[in-house]
């Protein structure tokens, strides 16, 4: 993690995963290889995080890289990011089956996004750090 020069405040991650989600990420990556996530902004599962084998989803140059969970990148569409930029996304897992192309569907679980609003101090630190990276990272 990096810190801002202005406040010696550790930047909060834009995305986290619950311990259960991290277990499933490991299970899926052991089975399928390197993964990636894209936070959906509408169609099919509403706003569910979609899990793919790296390279099976084309990351657009305007998509925003939120960070990594379980060692794998998480992206969000730029327009969706405009709405959610003030929140930390927390990727979780719940029983059930989503209606998407996400990799976990055959396992009887689905990834779910929870969120919390950044504190004023966290928002100021993120703003001071500059814009979130856009486009593919990590060779995705």
LINURUR-V655370 format. One record per backbone hydrogen bond with DSSP energy under -0.5 kcal/mol. CO is the residue of the C=O (numbers start at 1). NH is the residue of the N-H. E is the energy in kcal/mol with one decimal. If there is no record, write none. Layout:
BEGIN
((CO;NH;E) (CO;NH;E))
END
This chain:
BEGIN
((2;11;-2.2) (4;8;-1.2) (9;4;-1.4) (14;89;-2.7) (16;91;-3.1) (18;22;-2.5) (19;23;-2.0) (20;24;-2.1) (21;25;-2.6) (22;26;-2.2) (23;27;-2.4) (24;28;-3.0) (25;29;-2.6) (26;30;-2.6) (27;31;-1.6) (28;32;-2.9) (29;33;-2.3) (34;54;-2.6) (36;52;-2.9) (37;75;-2.2) (38;40;-0.8) (38;50;-2.9) (39;77;-0.8) (42;46;-0.9) (43;45;-1.1) (45;47;-0.7) (46;42;-1.5) (48;40;-2.1) (50;38;-2.2) (51;103;-2.7) (52;36;-2.0) (53;56;-2.6) (57;59;-0.6) (60;63;-1.0) (63;135;-2.9) (64;66;-0.6) (64;76;-1.9) (66;14;-0.7) (67;74;-2.5) (69;72;-1.9) (72;69;-2.6) (73;37;-2.5) (74;66;-2.9) (74;67;-1.0) (75;39;-3.4) (76;64;-3.3) (77;81;-2.6) (78;82;-1.7) (79;83;-1.0) (80;83;-0.6) (80;84;-1.9) (81;85;-1.6) (84;87;-2.3) (86;118;-2.8) (87;89;-0.5) (88;116;-1.5) (89;16;-2.5) (89;91;-0.6) (90;114;-2.8) (91;18;-2.6) (92;112;-2.5) (94;110;-2.3) (102;105;-1.5) (104;107;-2.0) (104;109;-0.9) (105;108;-1.7) (108;96;-2.4) (110;94;-2.3) (112;92;-3.2) (112;114;-0.6) (114;90;-3.2) (116;88;-3.2) (119;123;-2.7) (120;124;-2.4) (121;125;-2.0) (122;126;-2.5) (123;127;-2.6) (124;128;-2.3) (125;129;-1.4) (126;130;-0.5) (127;130;-1.2) (133;65;-2.6) (137;140;-1.9))
END
